[in-house]
Amino acid sequence: MKLDTVKIKGLFSRVLNNKMDGTDKADIQTYIKKVFGDGGTTPDPSMLHQFNNLVVEQADEIAKPKVTQLLSLLANVQQEKRGNIKEIKIPKKNKAKVIWSATGSGVDLVRVEGQETVPAVPKTMSTGFYYEPLDLVTDSIVYFNKLVNDIADAKVRLYLDKIHQLTASAITAGKIPAKNVQTGSNLTLQQYNKVASVLQRYGGKPIFVADTLLIDYFAFQQGTDSTFKNFLTEEVKGELLTALNPTTIGRTTAVNLTNPFTDDTNSKVELPVNKGYMFAGGVSQKPFSVVEYGGLRQLTEQDIEDERIKMKIVQDASVNLLFGEAIGIIEEQAAVSI
């Protein structure tokens, strides 16, 4: 038996946004107990499906600004309905057409960028999740918030996983210039700066996106490098001393990734900690194109052995590397690890 979806969605939204009114705390506890009982009984399949669908919808809303904020650094992001196919327009500056046109008594030479279009064919990206019903029943608000936010972060990582795969393939195929790549052991700030010098020619201050461990590795070299240490401002010195996430590395801006532990021993994380990406900041030509088809979806089952609720989170999207020359890859193979 399903309950009123609109009312439940409104309740979920208020809980997640810390805008609960008089009875909301009691209402969400009551609703969760209707779905899961005391945490040890088999949920009604229709109510479980409704609960998980609404959780994923809320997670998608939370993920949208996170995805937009991160992906906008490296990709032109577009939305499209499922079932449609978006065409991506690609400017071909090196194959510009020349148009002659008469203006008054003279002739002007007008350079126009040539364009080609390619279809943004959607592919299905997915990841798995599970949760314990007893946790939700015991401490409903805390575990509900955690479940929704964990799913939202998982959506961000779906895109990052795809970007990792694309860049690895592009390097192997020679689609990313060798000057844009620094891979090795004990990389120096000078090597980091070589990649930054290439990308700054595209305009804007380069942006480095990586795990906080890799950002720290290069950021703290600023204090010991024989050249850079002479140019450190008091502001940067203070940031290196006290900031949780340094944002300045030489002439680049650093942006750290959300990369949580995935095991109980704090020895594994979702994404590589030793690999980062650099992009030209503030320019319209981004290396990636992302077209998102519809929103997150989920498939649910309950394991009869351990009684966990298992979810498959699915997103349809087209992720393409269009301009390999506009991305930098930095991978430290020795000095940075969990």
HELIX and SHEET records of a PDB file:
HELIX    1   1 THR A    5  LEU A   16  1                                  12    
HELIX    2   2 ASP A   24  PHE A   36  1                                  13    
HELIX    3   3 PRO A   45  LEU A   71  1                                  27    
HELIX    4   4 PRO A  133  THR A  138  1                                   6    
HELIX    5   5 SER A  140  THR A  172  1                                  33    
HELIX    6   6 ALA A  178  ASN A  180  5                                   3    
HELIX    7   7 LEU A  189  LEU A  199  1                                  11    
HELIX    8   8 GLN A  200  TYR A  202  5                                   3    
HELIX    9   9 THR A  212  ALA A  219  1                                   8    
HELIX   10  10 PHE A  220  GLY A  223  5                                   4    
HELIX   11  11 PHE A  228  PHE A  231  5                                   4    
HELIX   12  12 GLU A  234  THR A  242  1                                   9    
HELIX   13  13 GLY A  324  ALA A  326  5                                   3    
SHEET    1   A 4 ALA A  75  GLU A  80  0                                        
SHEET    2   A 4 PHE A 288  GLN A 302  1                                        
SHEET    3   A 4 ILE A 309  LEU A 321 -1                                        
SHEET    4   A 4 LYS A 123  TYR A 131 -1                                        
SHEET    1   B 2 LYS A  86  THR A 103  0                                        
SHEET    2   B 2 GLY A 106  ALA A 120 -1                                        
SHEET    1   C 6 VAL A 181  GLY A 184  0                                        
SHEET    2   C 6 ILE A 327  GLU A 332  1                                        
SHEET    3   C 6 LYS A 275  PHE A 279 -1                                        
SHEET    4   C 6 ILE A 207  ALA A 210 -1                                        
SHEET    5   C 6 THR A 252  ASN A 256  1                                        
SHEET    6   C 6 THR A 248  ILE A 249 -1                                        
END                                                                             
